[in-house]
Amino acid sequence: MAEEIDDIDYNDNLFMRLLQCTLCRKTNRFNYEGFSYKILQTIDDGVYGRVYRCRHSATGDIVAIKHINFDDEKIGVPSSVIREVSLLRSLQHVNVVGLLRVLTKETHVNLVFEPLDQDLGRYIRDNRGVQDRSTRRSFMWQILNGVAYCHAHKILHRDLKPRNIWIDESGLLIRIADFGLAREFGGDMPANRYYRAPEVLLHSEHYSSGIDLWSVGCIFGEMVLGMPIFAAINTFDELDAIFRMLGTPSEETWPGITQFPPIASYAIYSPMDLSTVFSDLEPVGLELLKMLLCLDPKGRISAETALKHEYFNVQSESE
């Protein structure tokens, strides 16, 4: 990638063509402004592309640019990119990353976002978790606020994890990003690790907003422990790790669980005492964590209800 990124202007009609056309690699559909973005820093290098901190050469505005190369330029913009752009254009919320514009060329696309400093995953690694309880509470409230907004618009993120949650450090503002795997309610299975809900791991044909809330619970626990909570369990099987910590479900605790054949192959574990696992989490926070990590998806708390939990009532905190 060059040290400067060309800026391509568009209007809404041209943008809709981008979403509808699989051959939108043809740059003559766009008008070049003659300006560019200068790369200041690489802030993330992931599977789906690199994220750069950039400055617009004409205005001086600081932005984040996600640079995505095409595996096959003959096919054009990948469907995941078109999906992400389409969803971000429809989601306008303080805790969802704001897409400013789309820059395309024959072999790549650049998504221009409002400024972002670092992802929550790096913040957790650098600080060994989120040790300040008021900051942890604020992060959790903002994550749930963004998720509740998405769910109210019938959108499942399906890939919530610390690396997909960004922080504007100036005000410790949380912004949910990376909607490449997002779907309207329904659709095929997501593909992340350590944050997948048990019903997904059991290959359930039916899942809904609960999969995102499970992921939020995993993120909550990771902010406390400073590492993925189920990575701490000495096993290569994700379901086994979940059952070792939370107990193996039965028909009594998860009605209908025996209809999933794989469940019979797992040992019967009793749940751990989570107050010892998450010893730095105040009792009211532990209660919320348990509601998010409820094995039975029908019993899992919703984002909207979680926002009303006592954990977010400053009167209840025991710092």
PEQUI-V933680 format. One record per backbone hydrogen bond with DSSP energy under -0.5 kcal/mol. NH is the residue of the N-H (numbers start at 1). CO is the residue of the C=O. If there is no record, write none. Layout:
# PEQUI-V933680
NH	CO
NH	CO
This chain:
# PEQUI-V933680
5	37
6	4
7	35
8	6
9	7
9	31
15	11
16	12
17	13
18	14
19	15
20	16
21	17
22	20
24	21
26	23
27	25
29	26
30	27
31	9
32	30
33	7
37	5
38	55
39	3
40	53
41	53
43	41
43	51
44	51
46	49
49	46
50	67
51	44
52	65
53	41
54	52
54	63
55	38
56	61
57	36
60	56
63	54
64	113
65	52
66	111
67	50
67	65
68	66
68	109
69	67
70	107
75	72
76	72
81	78
82	78
83	79
84	80
85	81
86	82
87	83
88	84
89	85
90	86
90	87
91	87
92	90
93	91
96	93
97	176
99	97
100	98
100	112
101	112
103	110
105	108
109	68
110	103
111	66
112	101
112	110
113	64
113	111
114	98
117	167
118	167
120	162
120	165
121	162
123	119
124	120
125	121
126	122
127	123
128	124
128	125
129	124
130	223
131	129
133	131
136	132
137	133
138	134
139	135
140	136
141	137
142	138
143	139
144	140
145	141
146	142
147	143
148	144
149	145
150	146
151	147
152	148
153	149
153	150
154	151
155	150
156	183
164	161
165	162
166	175
167	118
168	173
169	167
171	168
172	168
173	168
175	166
176	95
177	164
182	179
183	156
185	154
200	197
201	197
202	198
203	200
204	199
211	208
212	209
213	209
214	210
215	211
216	212
217	213
218	214
219	215
220	216
221	217
222	218
223	219
224	220
225	221
226	222
231	228
232	228
233	230
235	233
238	236
241	237
242	238
243	239
244	240
245	241
246	242
247	243
248	269
254	250
257	254
259	256
260	257
261	259
263	260
264	261
265	262
266	263
269	267
272	245
274	272
276	273
277	273
278	274
279	276
281	278
282	280
285	282
286	282
287	283
288	284
289	285
290	286
291	287
292	288
293	289
294	291
297	295
299	296
300	296
300	297
301	291
306	302
307	303
308	305
309	306
312	309
313	310
314	312
316	313
317	314
